Amino acid sequence: MAEPDLIPISKASSEFRLSRSVIFKYLQQGKLQRWQKMGDQRTFIDRQELKRLLQPRIKGRPD
């Protein structure tokens, strides 16, 4: 398994043009995994995980 490409919520918000509240909602719903780095109080998420979550789904196709 590849090492996660961790980015802070603020960077993810601007890069993917999402509000911080939407990202936190995904975290609460368990759609994204929350990461912390030692000595850093910010919350990080995996860029690739967010990319996959935002990809359009084909209707009728299983997730």
C-alpha positions as CSV (number, residue, x, y, z in Angstrom):
1,M,0.0,0.0,0.0
2,A,1.3,3.4,-0.9
3,E,2.1,6.0,1.7
4,P,-0.7,8.5,2.1
5,D,-0.3,12.0,0.4
6,L,-1.3,14.0,3.5
7,I,-2.5,17.6,3.1
8,P,-4.0,19.9,5.8
9,I,-7.7,20.7,5.6
10,S,-7.1,24.3,4.6
11,K,-5.0,23.2,1.5
12,A,-7.6,20.5,0.6
13,S,-10.3,23.1,0.8
14,S,-8.7,25.5,-1.6
15,E,-7.3,22.8,-3.9
16,F,-10.6,21.0,-4.4
17,R,-12.8,24.1,-4.0
18,L,-14.7,22.7,-1.1
19,S,-15.7,24.4,2.1
20,R,-14.0,23.3,5.3
21,S,-17.4,22.3,6.7
22,V,-18.0,19.9,3.8
23,I,-14.6,18.2,4.5
24,F,-15.3,18.0,8.2
25,K,-18.8,16.5,7.3
26,Y,-17.0,13.8,5.3
27,L,-14.7,13.1,8.3
28,Q,-17.7,12.8,10.6
29,Q,-19.5,10.5,8.2
30,G,-16.5,8.3,8.0
31,K,-16.0,9.0,4.3
32,L,-12.5,10.3,4.9
33,Q,-9.9,9.2,7.4
34,R,-8.5,11.9,9.8
35,W,-4.7,12.0,10.2
36,Q,-2.5,13.9,12.7
37,K,1.2,14.5,12.6
38,M,3.4,14.4,15.7
39,G,3.8,17.9,17.0
40,D,1.3,19.4,14.6
41,Q,-2.3,20.2,15.8
42,R,-3.7,20.5,12.3
43,T,-5.9,17.8,10.8
44,F,-4.7,16.1,7.6
45,I,-6.4,14.1,5.0
46,D,-5.1,11.9,2.2
47,R,-5.3,13.8,-1.1
48,Q,-5.9,10.6,-3.1
49,E,-8.7,9.5,-0.8
50,L,-10.5,12.8,-1.3
51,K,-10.0,12.6,-5.1
52,R,-11.6,9.2,-5.1
53,L,-14.5,10.4,-3.0
54,L,-15.2,13.3,-5.4
55,Q,-15.0,11.2,-8.6
56,P,-18.4,11.0,-10.3
57,R,-20.1,7.6,-9.9
58,I,-22.0,5.8,-12.7
59,K,-25.6,5.3,-11.7
60,G,-26.5,1.7,-10.9
61,R,-22.8,0.7,-10.4
62,P,-21.8,-0.5,-7.0
63,D,-19.4,1.7,-5.0
